[in-house]
Amino acid sequence: MIVFVLRHADRQSDPADDLTPAGQERAELLARMLADSGVRFAYRSRFVRARRTLEPLEQTLGGALAIEEIDDVQRTVNAVKSRPANAVVIVVGHSNTIGPIVEGLGGKSVGPIRPNEFDKLFVLFVGPTGMATLLPLRYGAVT
């Protein structure tokens, strides 16, 4: 299984639950990057910024992307683990949920994510035994 785990794109301070223009650009870049990846399952929180981060990918893939809203780390981990071994999944969370989700899926600690840090993208390659290899990346403009 391949799992992309990331924090929502750059958010506005007011209203606090929407993306900035830079955040919208980052979300569009994410869609372009993952359009051909085979991603078919998505998990996100209920917040607008998480939804808007996934919107360009959803538009690109149309009905091929199944999105589920989950606001609980353990439920998210369990949902991802319930997918087939060959699944490609994306999880869009928040600065305080990304680390626990990565660790729950078998990855190593990713450390803290700063309040204004939006460019981290973690890719987990989860083997059939549940052992995971973590690839930390950065995407889009530096934050």
Steps between C-alpha positions, in 0.01 A plus 500: 500500500612854432372774730552873449460689828504878517372802681237707324635773270581855617213649693377853543511656842160660447278318428719235657340207322572581135807482278717791398579549129832324570304217661278468196812481281642231728174300480507524120863386495408204721226402253744518210760297692260223601267487200679198349601336831204265518360668812139393546432544872515826696449584865470853632373693797171691500671838471466712186879530457534119480211475255639777281843335498344189343259678262740534204594130524135405528418710191790347309403142584125550494312205642819293529587650841298381801525760778410431861485761776654378829602723791671237712861383466440135597191470280700646210784252556253211521321612182826521305612160629170349386581577136643232269878446500529655152298814585627854455360732768526869593439638849461875553521600863639769725827590669399306812366188323752429224773364729271261690346377174841432345612317815171308518561375147844371596716799409761661719445827685477800269558756774292812554342693216526874557186718484602657168649186343291361214751347259564163666378189321558155648483189286466165671566174320323242714592137437270199540628440854420858603864612499527847349769701329460876539607748234479862624469755220434870450273632226409841368627830634719483809317582824 
